[in-house]
Amino acid sequence: MTEAGIVVSWTMNADDWQAVARVLDRAGVEAMVAFARGTKAREPVRFAKFFLKAGWVGLPPKSTKPVASLGKPPHCGHPDCDPITRTRESENDRGIRSLDRCPNCHPNAKGHAA
């Protein structure tokens, strides 16, 4: 959740922790983060318990079928490639800098499935 930019308090009682563990086993981290990102609250969410009560318990089971086209390809390891955004900073002839998709590992670069 933190890596996805969702910073919340994880202070919960034992029953709630067990419920989170069951959801994690059944639905997976990706579904939990996707739900949290899609939740529209009137105020900023400060506690993970909100997501648990608002819908994590109702998430469907994760698929057991392998899906190769989802997710990012492995990071290329190029020193100028950011491992999170998979972008490289470049400079044109006029000295203007920009971020470009890494041609080796950005999921939307030419030659990669989106």
C-alpha positions in Angstrom: 0.0 0.0 0.0 2.8 2.4 0.9 4.6 1.7 -2.4 1.3 2.6 -4.1 1.2 6.0 -2.3 -1.5 5.0 0.1 -0.1 5.7 3.6 -2.5 4.6 6.4 -2.2 3.5 10.0 -2.4 -0.3 10.5 -3.5 -0.1 14.1 -6.2 -2.8 14.4 -7.4 -5.5 16.8 -6.5 -9.2 16.4 -9.8 -10.0 14.7 -9.3 -7.3 12.1 -5.7 -8.6 11.5 -7.0 -12.1 10.9 -9.6 -10.7 8.5 -6.9 -8.9 6.6 -4.9 -12.1 6.4 -7.9 -14.0 5.0 -8.5 -11.3 2.3 -4.8 -11.3 1.5 -4.8 -15.1 1.0 -8.0 -15.1 -1.0 -7.8 -11.9 -3.1 -4.1 -10.9 -3.1 -2.2 -7.7 -2.6 -2.9 -6.3 -6.1 -6.7 -6.5 -5.6 -6.5 -4.9 -2.2 -4.4 -2.0 -3.5 -6.6 -1.6 -6.5 -9.7 -1.4 -4.2 -7.9 1.2 -2.0 -7.0 3.3 -5.0 -10.5 3.2 -6.3 -12.2 4.1 -3.0 -13.6 7.6 -3.0 -13.9 8.9 0.6 -15.2 12.3 1.6 -12.1 12.8 3.7 -8.6 11.3 3.4 -8.4 7.8 4.6 -6.1 7.5 7.6 -6.7 3.9 8.8 -6.4 0.6 6.9 -9.4 -0.6 8.9 -11.5 1.7 6.7 -10.7 -0.4 3.6 -11.3 -3.6 5.4 -14.8 -2.5 6.5 -15.5 -0.7 3.2 -15.0 -3.7 0.9 -11.9 -5.7 1.2 -13.9 -8.5 2.8 -16.0 -8.7 -0.3 -13.2 -8.9 -2.9 -13.4 -11.9 -5.2 -10.8 -14.7 -5.1 -7.7 -14.1 -7.2 -7.5 -16.0 -10.4 -5.3 -19.1 -10.5 -4.7 -18.8 -14.2 -1.2 -17.3 -15.0 -1.4 -14.1 -17.0 1.9 -13.3 -18.6 0.7 -10.0 -20.2 0.0 -8.3 -16.9 2.6 -6.4 -14.9 5.9 -4.9 -15.8 8.7 -6.7 -17.5 11.8 -7.1 -15.3 13.8 -3.9 -14.8 16.5 -3.7 -17.4 19.2 -2.5 -14.9 20.3 0.4 -17.1 21.9 3.1 -14.8 19.7 5.9 -16.3 16.4 3.9 -16.0 14.3 4.5 -12.9 13.2 1.1 -11.5 9.8 2.4 -10.4 8.7 4.6 -13.3 10.8 2.8 -16.0 11.7 6.1 -17.5 15.0 7.7 -18.6 15.9 11.4 -18.6 17.2 12.6 -22.0 18.4 15.9 -23.4 17.7 17.1 -26.9 20.0 19.2 -29.1 18.6 22.4 -27.6 19.4 21.3 -24.0 15.8 20.6 -23.1 15.4 17.7 -20.8 12.5 15.3 -20.8 11.5 11.9 -19.4 11.1 9.1 -22.0 9.9 5.6 -21.6 12.7 3.1 -21.2 12.8 1.2 -24.5 14.0 -1.9 -22.7 11.6 -2.3 -19.8 8.7 0.2 -19.8 5.5 -1.8 -20.2 4.2 0.6 -22.8 7.4 0.9 -24.8 7.3 -0.3 -28.4 7.6 -4.1 -28.5 6.0 -4.6 -25.1 2.4 -5.7 -24.5 0.4 -3.0 -22.7 
